[in-house]
């Protein structure tokens, strides 16, 4: 599943190129996770003002309303002046005066949803429960620690929940916990203030590094220009079960938490 770094990398790859474009045509393929929520022809003539991100959602601000885009489990966006002929997995296409934006999603868990504003019921439903953005100034160590003190679940699961800090998906939670030296099974409320501060810094460092590297391409992720990410090549624990830790040489372990794979070093992470 594309995580926050992949979504941000996707945004950066086309936001500046589509800004100011006028929507000229909208084509829909098979139904996605949620309906568009507006008749496609109603979008014609509206301009794309900017592209923002909230968690794993891309927000296309229009001259009237906005489109919320989620890549689901396997979705990807393409934007170019000319794209190849559509395939059966191309489900939403916006042809604009500056190029065509297309959502390809083989598993159809993604979505493109229209909202009149961010206060609309559908926007509140999708965005209202999201935690603070981890790369923003609003993500503060003291607030992070205070929130962790209220949770008795394992810290890995708390990070994945997304209601304290948004967008720390499976890959990056494992990596941040390794960098902070915290075992993923440790109850969140048992994490001291200094260790919470280390985890706070690790989350920011790992996500920023992943964005810099273009995200992680484990299966089929590419940005809107068709470029892959390379963060996975420098992962310390994720996907390395049975291999020696790059720091201490101890064998990296794999466990399941909430049906998700967790990788950690039993020596480096306490």
FENLINCOR-V778445 format. One record per helix or strand of 3 or more residues. SS is the DSSP state (@ for helix, = for strand). FROM is the first residue (numbers start at 0). TO is the last residue. If there is no record, write none. Layout:
BEGIN
ss->(SS:SS)
from->(FROM:FROM)
to->(TO:TO)
END
This chain:
BEGIN
ss->(@:=:@:=:=:=:=:=:=:=:@:@:@:@:@:@:@:=:=)
from->(3:21:39:46:56:65:75:89:98:110:120:140:154:169:187:192:230:250:259)
to->(17:27:42:53:61:69:79:95:103:114:126:147:160:179:189:211:233:256:264)
END
